[in-house]
Amino acid sequence: MQSTLDESNSEEAWQEIAPVLGAAMDSLNARDRNVVVLRFFEGKSLNEVGAALGGQSEDAARMRVNRALERLRKFFAKRGVSLTAAIIAGGISAHSVQAAPVALAKSVATVAVVKGATASASTLTLIKGALKLMAWTKAKMAVAVASALILTTGATVVIVQSTNPMRGKTESQWIKSIVYFGDENQTKLWRSFGPKGVHMLVRALRSPIYDRAAHLSVASLIDQLGDDAKSAIPDLIIQLKIENEEDVRSLELAYFEVPIQRLPESQKMALFPELLNAMQSQNANVRNNALVALQYYPSQAETVIPLMVKSLQDASPVVRLMAVKALHQVDPQNPAKSDFVPILVGCLTEEANESVIMLGMAAILSIVTCHDVFRRPPSVKKSSGAG
């Protein structure tokens, strides 16, 4: 089943199922969860799955696996995700570890067998599968699976938190050490971690165990990493769909300022709906950063130009200034351009920070210069009596 899947199908499937994968697994009964873990997390053959389930045949194991996949398929279909069972299987197999919450991803286990007996191969396999399930789904579900195993096999599962250090620190310690918009040394350090560091940041951004301050720090670091964090782009697009903190959302959007100019068309169009949603935000920084990216969608001019024209009257001077720049980029001949100078002057009369003032002054000088060049009659000469 999995061998027929190509990489693109797996990637697309993962982007659709990742946000609700935990809920999908929660919807399965314990036996179906076990076969999914054994087959697609442990990579067991159908013979091995059957043996782990109590000596069942390969055909019986295949039927159980197919039934579990069909239940997952129906779950996703009810939520508007129409995928075949084969594609779901490939997406989970290839990417399930990426969904691991930071706190649970470090869980490992040792097995102590009640009454001094040695655990059977099937018992150990099931326990290992259940514990791996803990690494990416909800703790309450994993506890239920482990409890069921204890009752049916007589084995006691002992959960041990592994430090899993990287350069002397656990992942959680690294995340908590990030300084919000830290210096270049911090950025260089995380660049040296390579893809592993980017995966850590993405997991932290998704994880509920970190507070708002930590999420802000992580998002700011991803922004500073720039192209070194481009592997996080698909995850950032998904995160924008579910991000509740507007300040964090603002930083996630800010990351795209440079990459947006060379994103593949498929990724640009995946991001586009999130930019439109961001324009409805109550947070001025979110609206501003959405405009920064929307100026690179000339193919969507019919949609973005009205938003930009409307933003010329935004309550925030920062957003109005960005709307001027974005509209000029997408539609230099737009009639609203005649209002640019008074809009920019108006921004300067309001309370604004130094960077806004500098931007406004530069824009005004540029526009006024252009007006002078194109409006001054070429034959006009200064009279001898002119002051």
Secondary structure, 3 states (H helix, E strand, C coil): CHHHCCHHHHHHHHHHHHHHHHHHHHCCCHHHHHHHHHHHHCCCCHHHHHHHCCCCCHHHHHHHHHHHHHHHHHHHHHCCCCCCHHHHHHHHHHHHHHHCCHHHHCEEEEEEEHHHCCCCHHHHHHHHHHHHHHCCCCHHHHHHHHHHHHHHHCEEEEEEECCCCECCECHHHHHHCCCCCCCHHHHHHHHHHCHHHHHHHHHHHHCCCCCHHHHHHHHHHHHHHHHHHHHHHHHHHHHHHHCCCHHHHHHHHHHHHCHHHHCCHHHHHHHHHHHHHHCCCCCHHHHHHHHHHHCCCHHHHHHHHHHHHHHCCCCCHHHHHHHHHHHHHHCCCCHHHHHHHHHHHHHHHCCCCHHHHHHHHHHHHHHHHHHHHHHCCCCCCCCCCCC
